[in-house]
């Protein structure tokens, strides 16, 4: 019997992460879902994914913690014995949006530790595991997808720490793509625009107006489903010769226009 590929999705029980998990489940992957909530709190999302016919385990933990990252990978190794895809999706927004002339170091550290440092070193650990797998079984595939944001290049001066973290994650994509090329482990960046999730719930009216006034070429919000479709395509190997590339999912928001 052919073993199903295993994907590990950080922040996979809600929002964009859940949209990604749903499409990976439909594409035939078994799933390891990470979140900071208890497994009971995430039970509805996990049940919905299992209803798609996939095997799902939950890995509770904060990716900012080295102990939590190690424990989660150990749990995946013990349960599935393999890892084919890592999706670095988990992220936090600043607890309070402040102008960069007033923002605090505490907020900077909070956002950078999770959104960049955690993802960077989780990638390091997962990549070494994938390299080991390929040494033992050369036919085994591996892939890493980093979910960044248009904030990697679009400046928002009231949440500078978030922009810096996403810009750093964009460079991390290039770094790991360059390093892992010899092992045929592609690394991609998916860059969402304005996506309707609980993270954007507090600014819904602001973006409703901006979108209606033409902020995006396609005059609608993006949805987790839009991001999930792209990640599933990358993870399934549809772009095998495109490592290091950016897939922008923003409805044309960053398209230069006159």
GIKA-V28798 format. One record per backbone hydrogen bond with DSSP energy under -0.5 kcal/mol. NH is the residue of the N-H (numbers start at 0). CO is the residue of the C=O. Records with the same first field share a line. If there is no record, write none. Layout:
NH->CO + CO
This chain:
6->29
7->84
8->6 + 31
9->7 + 86
11->8 + 33
12->33
13->10
16->13
17->13
18->14
19->15
20->16
21->17
22->18
23->19
24->20
25->21
26->22
27->24
28->23
29->4
30->54
31->6
32->30 + 56
33->8 + 31
34->58
41->37
42->39
45->41
46->42
47->43
48->44
49->45
50->46
51->48
52->49
53->48
56->30
58->32
59->57
60->34
62->60
64->61
65->63
68->64
69->65
70->66
71->67
72->68
73->69
74->70
75->71
76->72
77->73
78->74
79->75
80->75
83->5
84->5
85->142
86->7
87->85 + 144
88->86
97->157
99->156
101->98
102->98
107->103
108->104
109->105
110->106
111->107
112->108
113->109
114->110
115->111
116->111
117->112
118->113
119->115
120->116
121->117
122->118
123->119
124->120
125->121
126->122
127->123
128->124
129->125
130->126
131->127
132->128
133->129
134->130
135->131
136->132
139->136
142->83
143->185
144->85
145->187
146->87 + 144
147->145 + 189
149->191
151->148
152->149
153->149
154->152
158->155
161->158
162->158
163->159
164->160
165->161
166->162
167->163
168->164
169->165
170->166
171->167
172->168
173->169
174->170
175->171
176->172
177->173
178->174
179->175
180->176
182->179
183->180
184->179
185->141 + 183
187->143
188->244
189->145
190->188 + 246
191->189
192->248
194->192
195->221
196->194
199->196
200->197
202->199
203->200
206->202
207->203
208->204
209->205
210->206
211->207
212->208
213->210
214->209
216->250
217->250
218->216
219->217
221->193
225->222
226->222
227->223
228->224
229->225
230->226
231->227
232->228
233->229
234->230
235->231
236->233
237->232
239->236
241->238
243->186
244->241
246->188
247->245
248->190 + 246
249->247
252->249
254->251
